[in-house]
Amino acid sequence: MTPIEAVVTHHRSGFRSGVARFNELLADRLGVPLYGLDDDGPGWNRSLLSFKVGELDIATRAALAERLDRWEGELFRLETATINVLGYERETPVLLRWNA
Protein backbone atom coordinates (compact mmCIF):
# COMPACT_ATOMS: atom_id res chain seq x y z
CA MET A 1 0.00 0.00 0.00
CA THR A 2 1.34 3.44 -0.94
CA PRO A 3 1.66 5.87 1.99
CA ILE A 4 -0.77 8.79 2.05
CA GLU A 5 1.02 12.00 1.07
CA ALA A 6 -1.88 14.49 1.39
CA VAL A 7 -5.57 14.87 2.22
CA VAL A 8 -7.71 16.40 -0.57
CA THR A 9 -11.05 18.04 0.21
CA HIS A 10 -13.66 20.29 -1.40
CA HIS A 11 -14.18 22.46 1.71
CA ARG A 12 -11.22 24.52 2.92
CA SER A 13 -12.74 26.51 5.81
CA GLY A 14 -12.97 24.58 9.07
CA PHE A 15 -15.12 27.36 10.49
CA ARG A 16 -17.85 26.89 7.84
CA SER A 17 -18.03 23.12 7.46
CA GLY A 18 -17.78 20.08 9.69
CA VAL A 19 -16.32 18.14 6.74
CA ALA A 20 -13.58 20.77 6.36
CA ARG A 21 -12.76 20.68 10.07
CA PHE A 22 -12.63 16.88 10.01
CA ASN A 23 -10.25 16.99 7.05
CA GLU A 24 -8.04 19.60 8.76
CA LEU A 25 -7.77 17.34 11.82
CA LEU A 26 -7.21 14.26 9.64
CA ALA A 27 -4.35 15.89 7.71
CA ASP A 28 -2.82 17.13 10.95
CA ARG A 29 -3.09 13.66 12.56
CA LEU A 30 -1.50 12.03 9.51
CA GLY A 31 1.17 14.73 9.30
CA VAL A 32 0.42 15.54 5.66
CA PRO A 33 -0.71 18.71 3.83
CA LEU A 34 -4.37 19.53 3.13
CA TYR A 35 -5.19 20.34 -0.51
CA GLY A 36 -8.32 21.55 -2.28
CA LEU A 37 -9.67 19.70 -5.31
CA ASP A 38 -8.12 22.34 -7.59
CA ASP A 39 -4.69 22.44 -5.92
CA ASP A 40 -1.60 20.99 -7.59
CA GLY A 41 0.74 20.01 -4.82
CA PRO A 42 3.27 17.24 -4.47
CA GLY A 43 1.60 14.03 -3.40
CA TRP A 44 -1.86 14.81 -4.83
CA ASN A 45 -1.79 11.58 -6.86
CA ARG A 46 -1.11 9.60 -3.68
CA SER A 47 -3.60 11.37 -1.46
CA LEU A 48 -6.60 10.49 0.65
CA LEU A 49 -9.65 12.04 -1.03
CA SER A 50 -12.25 13.10 1.54
CA PHE A 51 -15.37 14.87 0.32
CA LYS A 52 -19.11 14.58 -0.21
CA VAL A 53 -19.74 13.88 -3.90
CA GLY A 54 -23.33 15.13 -3.53
CA GLU A 55 -22.03 18.64 -2.75
CA LEU A 56 -19.98 18.90 -5.96
CA ASP A 57 -21.46 20.65 -8.99
CA ILE A 58 -21.38 18.98 -12.44
CA ALA A 59 -18.29 20.90 -13.63
CA THR A 60 -16.34 20.02 -10.49
CA ARG A 61 -17.36 16.36 -10.78
CA ALA A 62 -16.18 16.28 -14.41
CA ALA A 63 -12.84 17.89 -13.53
CA LEU A 64 -12.39 15.47 -10.64
CA ALA A 65 -13.19 12.45 -12.84
CA GLU A 66 -10.54 13.55 -15.33
CA ARG A 67 -8.01 14.06 -12.57
CA LEU A 68 -8.73 10.66 -11.03
CA ASP A 69 -7.39 9.02 -14.19
CA ARG A 70 -3.91 9.94 -12.86
CA TRP A 71 -4.66 9.12 -9.23
CA GLU A 72 -2.72 6.17 -7.76
CA GLY A 73 -4.84 5.46 -4.68
CA GLU A 74 -7.37 2.91 -3.53
CA LEU A 75 -11.08 3.52 -3.02
CA PHE A 76 -12.76 3.12 0.37
CA ARG A 77 -16.31 4.31 0.86
CA LEU A 78 -16.87 5.60 4.38
CA GLU A 79 -20.49 5.31 5.44
CA THR A 80 -22.21 7.79 7.72
CA ALA A 81 -22.75 6.87 11.37
CA THR A 82 -19.83 4.44 11.42
CA ILE A 83 -16.57 4.35 13.32
CA ASN A 84 -13.37 4.57 11.31
CA VAL A 85 -10.07 4.40 13.20
CA LEU A 86 -6.74 5.76 11.99
CA GLY A 87 -3.50 4.27 13.18
CA TYR A 88 -0.04 3.19 12.06
CA GLU A 89 1.46 0.04 10.60
CA ARG A 90 5.27 0.11 10.52
CA GLU A 91 5.23 3.93 10.75
CA THR A 92 2.80 4.24 7.82
CA PRO A 93 -0.60 5.89 8.49
CA VAL A 94 -3.36 3.33 7.85
CA LEU A 95 -7.08 2.84 8.38
CA LEU A 96 -7.29 0.31 11.26
CA ARG A 97 -11.08 0.03 11.45
CA TRP A 98 -13.43 0.83 8.58
CA ASN A 99 -17.24 1.20 8.68
CA ALA A 100 -17.45 -0.50 12.09
DSSP file (Angstrom, degrees, kcal/mol; ACC not computed):
  #  RESIDUE AA STRUCTURE BP1 BP2  ACC     N-H-->O    O-->H-N    N-H-->O    O-->H-N    TCO  KAPPA ALPHA  PHI   PSI    X-CA   Y-CA   Z-CA
    1    1 A M              0   0    0      0, 0.0    72,-0.1     0, 0.0     0, 0.0   0.000 360.0 360.0 360.0 133.6    0.0    0.0    0.0
    2    2 A T        -     0   0    0     70,-0.2     3,-0.1     1,-0.1    90,-0.0  -0.586 360.0-110.1 -76.4 134.1    1.3    3.4   -0.9
    3    3 A P        -     0   0    0      0, 0.0     2,-0.3     0, 0.0    -1,-0.1  -0.308  34.1-105.5 -62.5 148.3    1.7    5.9    2.0
    4    4 A I        -     0   0    0     89,-0.4    43,-0.2     1,-0.1     3,-0.1  -0.609  35.4-178.9 -74.7 130.0   -0.8    8.8    2.0
    5    5 A E        -     0   0    0     41,-2.6     2,-0.3    38,-0.4    42,-0.2   0.499  62.8  -0.9-110.2  -7.6    1.0   12.0    1.1
    6    6 A A        -     0   0    0     40,-0.5    42,-2.9    37,-0.2     2,-0.5  -0.972  60.4-121.8-168.3 162.3   -1.9   14.5    1.4
    7    7 A V  E     -ab  34  48A   0     26,-2.4    28,-3.1    -2,-0.3     2,-0.4  -0.980  27.4-158.4-112.3 130.5   -5.6   14.9    2.2
    8    8 A V  E     +ab  35  49A   0     40,-2.8    42,-3.1    -2,-0.5     2,-0.3  -0.931  18.4 166.5-113.5 132.3   -7.7   16.4   -0.6
    9    9 A T  E     -a   36   0A   0     26,-2.5    28,-1.0    -2,-0.4    42,-0.2  -0.879  41.0-137.3-138.0 166.3  -11.1   18.0    0.2
   10   10 A H  S    S+     0   0    0     40,-0.4     2,-0.5    -2,-0.3    41,-0.1   0.619  92.0  64.1 -99.8 -17.3  -13.7   20.3   -1.4
   11   11 A H        +     0   0    0      1,-0.1    -1,-0.1    25,-0.0    12,-0.1  -0.920  54.2 175.6-106.6 131.2  -14.2   22.5    1.7
   12   12 A R        +     0   0    0     -2,-0.5     2,-0.8     1,-0.1    -1,-0.1   0.558  57.2  81.3-110.2 -11.3  -11.2   24.5    2.9
   13   13 A S    >>  -     0   0    0      1,-0.1     3,-1.5     2,-0.0     4,-1.2  -0.846  52.6-169.4-105.0 107.7  -12.7   26.5    5.8
   14   14 A G  T 34 S+     0   0    0     -2,-0.8     7,-0.2     6,-0.3    -1,-0.1   0.635  88.2  60.8 -66.5 -13.7  -13.0   24.6    9.1
   15   15 A F  T 34 S+     0   0    0      1,-0.1    -1,-0.3     5,-0.1     3,-0.1   0.632 110.0  39.5 -86.0 -14.9  -15.1   27.4   10.5
   16   16 A R  T <4 S+     0   0    0     -3,-1.5     2,-0.4     1,-0.2    -2,-0.2   0.603 118.0  37.4-107.5 -16.4  -17.9   26.9    7.8
   17   17 A S     X  -     0   0    0     -4,-1.2     4,-2.1     1,-0.1    -1,-0.2  -0.994  54.7-149.2-146.2 134.6  -18.0   23.1    7.5
   18   18 A G  H  > S+     0   0    0     -2,-0.4     4,-2.5     2,-0.2     5,-0.2   0.850 106.1  55.5 -65.5 -34.5  -17.8   20.1    9.7
   19   19 A V  H  > S+     0   0    0      2,-0.2     4,-2.4     1,-0.2    -1,-0.2   0.923 107.9  48.6 -62.9 -44.4  -16.3   18.1    6.7
   20   20 A A  H  > S+     0   0    0     -7,-0.3     4,-2.3     2,-0.2    -6,-0.3   0.917 111.7  48.5 -63.0 -43.5  -13.6   20.8    6.4
   21   21 A R  H  X S+     0   0    0     -4,-2.1     4,-2.5    -8,-0.3     5,-0.2   0.921 110.8  51.1 -64.2 -42.9  -12.8   20.7   10.1
   22   22 A F  H  X S+     0   0    0     -4,-2.5     4,-2.6     1,-0.2    -1,-0.2   0.927 111.3  48.0 -56.9 -45.7  -12.6   16.9   10.0
   23   23 A N  H  X S+     0   0    0     -4,-2.4     4,-2.6     2,-0.2     5,-0.2   0.853 109.1  53.1 -68.0 -34.5  -10.2   17.0    7.0
   24   24 A E  H  X S+     0   0    0     -4,-2.3     4,-2.2     2,-0.2    -1,-0.2   0.941 113.3  43.8 -61.4 -47.0   -8.0   19.6    8.8
   25   25 A L  H  X S+     0   0    0     -4,-2.5     4,-2.8     2,-0.2    -2,-0.2   0.887 113.0  52.3 -65.1 -39.6   -7.8   17.3   11.8
   26   26 A L  H  X S+     0   0    0     -4,-2.6     4,-2.3     2,-0.2    -2,-0.2   0.938 110.9  46.1 -62.2 -48.6   -7.2   14.3    9.6
   27   27 A A  H  X>S+     0   0    0     -4,-2.6     5,-2.3     1,-0.2     4,-1.2   0.911 114.1  49.3 -61.2 -42.4   -4.4   15.9    7.7
   28   28 A D  H  <5S+     0   0    0     -4,-2.2     3,-0.4    -5,-0.2    -2,-0.2   0.928 111.2  48.8 -62.5 -45.2   -2.8   17.1   10.9
   29   29 A R  H  <5S+     0   0    0     -4,-2.8    -1,-0.2     1,-0.2    -2,-0.2   0.868 115.2  44.4 -62.9 -37.6   -3.1   13.7   12.6
   30   30 A L  H  <5S-     0   0    0     -4,-2.3    -1,-0.2    -5,-0.2    -2,-0.2   0.632 109.0-126.3 -81.7 -14.0   -1.5   12.0    9.5
   31   31 A G  T  <5 +     0   0    0     -4,-1.2    -3,-0.2    -3,-0.4    -4,-0.1   0.848  68.5 120.2  72.2  34.2    1.2   14.7    9.3
   32   32 A V      < -     0   0    0     -5,-2.3    -1,-0.3    -6,-0.2   -26,-0.2  -0.851  67.0 -93.2-126.2 161.8    0.4   15.5    5.7
   33   33 A P        -     0   0    0      0, 0.0   -26,-2.4     0, 0.0     2,-0.5  -0.309  31.4-127.4 -72.0 160.2   -0.7   18.7    3.8
   34   34 A L  E     -a    7   0A   0    -28,-0.2     2,-0.3   -26,-0.0   -26,-0.2  -0.949  30.2-174.0-108.9 123.8   -4.4   19.5    3.1
   35   35 A Y  E     -a    8   0A   0    -28,-3.1   -26,-2.5    -2,-0.5     2,-0.2  -0.821  20.5-127.8-115.5 154.9   -5.2   20.3   -0.5
   36   36 A G  E >   -a    9   0A   0     -2,-0.3     3,-1.6   -28,-0.2   -26,-0.2  -0.537  38.2-101.2 -88.1 165.9   -8.3   21.5   -2.3
   37   37 A L  T 3  S+     0   0    0    -28,-1.0   -27,-0.1     1,-0.3    -1,-0.1   0.795 124.1  46.7 -59.2 -28.1   -9.7   19.7   -5.3
   38   38 A D  T 3  S+     0   0    0    -28,-0.1    -1,-0.3     2,-0.0     2,-0.2   0.391  89.7 108.4 -97.5   3.9   -8.1   22.3   -7.6
   39   39 A D    <   -     0   0    0     -3,-1.6     2,-0.5     1,-0.0    -4,-0.1  -0.492  55.2-153.3 -79.3 150.6   -4.7   22.4   -5.9
   40   40 A D        +     0   0    0     -2,-0.2    -3,-0.1     4,-0.0    -1,-0.0  -0.774  36.6 147.6-121.8  84.4   -1.6   21.0   -7.6
   41   41 A G    >   -     0   0    0     -2,-0.5     3,-1.7     1,-0.1     2,-0.1  -0.747  56.4 -82.9-114.6 164.4    0.7   20.0   -4.8
   42   42 A P  T 3  S+     0   0    0      0, 0.0    -1,-0.1     0, 0.0    -2,-0.0  -0.426 115.7  26.0 -62.9 137.3    3.3   17.2   -4.5
   43   43 A G  T >  S+     0   0    0     -2,-0.1     3,-1.6     4,-0.0   -38,-0.4   0.395  78.4 124.3  92.3  -3.3    1.6   14.0   -3.4
   44   44 A W  G X  S+     0   0    0     -3,-1.7     3,-1.1     1,-0.3   -38,-0.1   0.894  74.1  54.5 -57.3 -39.7   -1.9   14.8   -4.8
   45   45 A N  G 3  S+     0   0    0      1,-0.3    27,-3.0    26,-0.1    -1,-0.3   0.616 112.8  43.4 -72.1 -10.6   -1.8   11.6   -6.9
   46   46 A R  G <  S+     0   0    0     -3,-1.6   -41,-2.6    25,-0.2   -40,-0.5  -0.292  95.7 122.2-123.9  46.1   -1.1    9.6   -3.7
   47   47 A S    <   -     0   0    0     -3,-1.1     2,-0.6   -43,-0.2   -40,-0.2  -0.580  67.8-112.3-108.3 166.7   -3.6   11.4   -1.5
   48   48 A L  E     -b    7   0A   0    -42,-2.9   -40,-2.8    -2,-0.2     2,-0.6  -0.902  32.9-147.3 -94.8 118.1   -6.6   10.5    0.6
   49   49 A L  E     +b    8   0A   0     -2,-0.6     2,-0.4   -42,-0.2   -40,-0.2  -0.785  21.4 176.4 -90.6 123.5   -9.7   12.0   -1.0
   50   50 A S        +     0   0    0    -42,-3.1   -40,-0.4    -2,-0.6     2,-0.3  -0.894  25.4 109.3-134.7 102.6  -12.2   13.1    1.5
   51   51 A F        -     0   0    0     -2,-0.4     2,-0.7   -42,-0.2     3,-0.1  -0.979  65.8-101.0-162.5 166.7  -15.4   14.9    0.3
   52   52 A K    >   -     0   0    0     -2,-0.3     3,-1.8     1,-0.2     4,-0.3  -0.889  24.3-159.2 -99.2 110.5  -19.1   14.6   -0.2
   53   53 A V  G >  S+     0   0    0     -2,-0.7     3,-1.8     1,-0.3    -1,-0.2   0.851  89.2  65.1 -57.6 -36.0  -19.7   13.9   -3.9
   54   54 A G  G 3  S+     0   0    0      1,-0.3    -1,-0.3    -3,-0.1    -2,-0.0   0.678  97.5  55.5 -62.8 -17.8  -23.3   15.1   -3.5
   55   55 A E  G <  S+     0   0    0     -3,-1.8     2,-0.4     2,-0.1    -1,-0.3   0.480  88.3  96.2 -92.8  -3.3  -22.0   18.6   -2.8
   56   56 A L  S <  S-     0   0    0     -3,-1.8     2,-0.0    -4,-0.3    -5,-0.0  -0.702  72.1-130.7 -89.7 136.7  -20.0   18.9   -6.0
   57   57 A D     >  -     0   0    0     -2,-0.4     4,-2.5     1,-0.1     5,-0.2  -0.304  32.4 -98.3 -76.8 170.8  -21.5   20.6   -9.0
   58   58 A I  H  > S+     0   0    0      1,-0.2     4,-2.4     2,-0.2     5,-0.2   0.891 122.5  50.4 -59.2 -44.1  -21.4   19.0  -12.4
   59   59 A A  H  > S+     0   0    0      1,-0.2     4,-2.3     2,-0.2    -1,-0.2   0.905 111.8  47.6 -63.2 -41.5  -18.3   20.9  -13.6
   60   60 A T  H  > S+     0   0    0      2,-0.2     4,-2.5     1,-0.2    -1,-0.2   0.898 111.0  51.4 -67.3 -40.0  -16.3   20.0  -10.5
   61   61 A R  H  X S+     0   0    0     -4,-2.5     4,-2.6     2,-0.2    -2,-0.2   0.915 110.7  48.8 -61.6 -42.4  -17.4   16.4  -10.8
   62   62 A A  H  X S+     0   0    0     -4,-2.4     4,-2.0     2,-0.2    -2,-0.2   0.917 112.3  47.6 -64.2 -43.8  -16.2   16.3  -14.4
   63   63 A A  H  X S+     0   0    0     -4,-2.3     4,-2.1     1,-0.2    -1,-0.2   0.896 113.1  49.3 -64.1 -39.7  -12.8   17.9  -13.5
   64   64 A L  H  X S+     0   0    0     -4,-2.5     4,-2.3     2,-0.2    -2,-0.2   0.915 108.2  52.9 -65.7 -42.9  -12.4   15.5  -10.6
   65   65 A A  H  X S+     0   0    0     -4,-2.6     4,-0.6     1,-0.2    -1,-0.2   0.900 110.5  48.2 -59.8 -41.1  -13.2   12.4  -12.8
   66   66 A E  H >< S+     0   0    0     -4,-2.0     3,-0.8     1,-0.2     4,-0.3   0.906 112.4  48.6 -65.2 -41.2  -10.5   13.6  -15.3
   67   67 A R  H >< S+     0   0    0     -4,-2.1     3,-1.7     1,-0.2     4,-0.3   0.833 100.7  64.6 -69.0 -32.1   -8.0   14.1  -12.6
   68   68 A L  H >< S+     0   0    0     -4,-2.3     3,-0.8     1,-0.3    -1,-0.2   0.696  84.1  75.7 -67.3 -17.0   -8.7   10.7  -11.0
   69   69 A D  T << S+     0   0    0     -3,-0.8    -1,-0.3    -4,-0.6    -2,-0.2   0.797 103.1  39.5 -61.0 -26.3   -7.4    9.0  -14.2
   70   70 A R  T <  S+     0   0    0     -3,-1.7    -1,-0.2    -4,-0.3    -2,-0.2   0.437  91.6 113.9-100.1  -2.8   -3.9    9.9  -12.9
   71   71 A W    <   -     0   0    0     -3,-0.8   -25,-0.2    -4,-0.3   -26,-0.1  -0.470  49.1-163.0 -75.2 140.7   -4.7    9.1   -9.2
   72   72 A E        +     0   0    0    -27,-3.0   -70,-0.2    -2,-0.2    -1,-0.1   0.162  51.6 105.2-109.5  16.1   -2.7    6.2   -7.8
   73   73 A G        -     0   0    0    -28,-0.2     2,-0.3     1,-0.1   -25,-0.1  -0.110  66.3-109.9 -92.4-173.2   -4.8    5.5   -4.7
   74   74 A E        -     0   0    0      2,-0.0     2,-0.5    -2,-0.0    -1,-0.1  -0.814  29.9-118.4-113.3 156.6   -7.4    2.9   -3.5
   75   75 A L        +     0   0    0     -2,-0.3     2,-0.4     2,-0.0     0, 0.0  -0.859  32.0 169.5-103.9 128.7  -11.1    3.5   -3.0
   76   76 A F        -     0   0    0     -2,-0.5     2,-0.6     2,-0.0    -2,-0.0  -0.978  23.1-146.8-134.0 119.9  -12.8    3.1    0.4
   77   77 A R        -     0   0    0     -2,-0.4     2,-0.7    21,-0.0    -2,-0.0  -0.781  11.3-153.8 -89.0 121.6  -16.3    4.3    0.9
   78   78 A L        -     0   0    0     -2,-0.6     2,-0.1    20,-0.0     6,-0.0  -0.861  12.2-146.1 -98.2 118.2  -16.9    5.6    4.4
   79   79 A E    >   -     0   0    0     -2,-0.7     3,-0.6     1,-0.1    20,-0.1  -0.400  21.5-102.3 -79.3 156.3  -20.5    5.3    5.4
   80   80 A T  T 3  S+     0   0    0      1,-0.2    -1,-0.1    -2,-0.1     3,-0.1  -0.407 102.0  25.3 -73.0 156.6  -22.2    7.8    7.7
   81   81 A A  T 3  S+     0   0    0      1,-0.2     2,-0.3    -2,-0.1    -1,-0.2   0.830  98.1 116.8  58.3  37.0  -22.8    6.9   11.4
   82   82 A T    <   -     0   0    0     -3,-0.6     2,-0.5    18,-0.1    -1,-0.2  -0.845  66.0-116.6-125.0 166.3  -19.8    4.4   11.4
   83   83 A I        -     0   0    0     -2,-0.3    17,-2.1    -3,-0.1     2,-0.4  -0.918  28.4-178.7-106.6 125.8  -16.6    4.3   13.3
   84   84 A N        -     0   0    0     -2,-0.5     2,-0.5    14,-0.2    14,-0.2  -0.994  11.3-156.8-125.0 127.1  -13.4    4.6   11.3
   85   85 A V  E     -C   97   0B   0     12,-1.9    11,-2.7    -2,-0.4    12,-1.3  -0.902   1.9-153.2-115.2 126.3  -10.1    4.4   13.2
   86   86 A L  E     +C   95   0B   0     -2,-0.5     2,-0.2     9,-0.2     9,-0.2  -0.685  31.6 138.0 -90.4 147.9   -6.7    5.8   12.0
   87   87 A G  E     -C   94   0B   0      7,-2.6     7,-2.6    -2,-0.3     2,-0.4  -0.834  43.9 -86.7-161.3-158.5   -3.5    4.3   13.2
   88   88 A Y  E     -C   93   0B   0      5,-0.3     2,-0.4    -2,-0.2     7,-0.0  -0.969  17.1-169.5-131.8 144.6    0.0    3.2   12.1
   89   89 A E  E >  S-C   92   0B   0      3,-2.3     3,-1.4    -2,-0.4    -2,-0.0  -0.950  87.2 -20.6-130.9 112.5    1.5    0.0   10.6
   90   90 A R  T 3  S-     0   0    0     -2,-0.4    -1,-0.1     1,-0.3     0, 0.0   0.923 128.3 -51.8  51.6  48.9    5.3    0.1   10.5
   91   91 A E  T 3  S+     0   0    0      1,-0.2    -1,-0.3     0, 0.0    -3,-0.0   0.519 114.4 119.1  69.3   8.5    5.2    3.9   10.8
   92   92 A T  E <  S-C   89   0B   0     -3,-1.4    -3,-2.3   -89,-0.0    -1,-0.2  -0.911  70.6-117.3-104.6 127.1    2.8    4.2    7.8
   93   93 A P  E     +C   88   0B   0      0, 0.0   -89,-0.4     0, 0.0     2,-0.3  -0.424  47.0 168.6 -61.2 131.1   -0.6    5.9    8.5
   94   94 A V  E     -C   87   0B   0     -7,-2.6    -7,-2.6    -2,-0.1     2,-0.8  -0.903  43.8-105.7-138.7 166.0   -3.4    3.3    7.8
   95   95 A L  E     -C   86   0B   0     -2,-0.3    -9,-0.2    -9,-0.2     3,-0.1  -0.879  34.3-178.8 -92.6 109.3   -7.1    2.8    8.4
   96   96 A L  E    S+     0   0B   0    -11,-2.7     2,-0.4    -2,-0.8   -10,-0.2   0.872  70.6  23.1 -80.4 -38.7   -7.3    0.3   11.3
   97   97 A R  E    S-C   85   0B   0    -12,-1.3   -12,-1.9   -10,-0.0     2,-0.4  -0.997  71.0-168.5-132.6 135.0  -11.1    0.0   11.4
   98   98 A W        -     0   0    0     -2,-0.4   -14,-0.2   -14,-0.2   -20,-0.0  -0.983  66.7 -15.8-132.4 124.0  -13.4    0.8    8.6
   99   99 A N              0   0    0     -2,-0.4   -15,-0.2   -20,-0.1    -1,-0.1   0.848 360.0 360.0  54.7  40.4  -17.2    1.2    8.7
  100  100 A A              0   0    0    -17,-2.1    -1,-0.1    -3,-0.0   -16,-0.1   0.461 360.0 360.0 -81.4 360.0  -17.4   -0.5   12.1
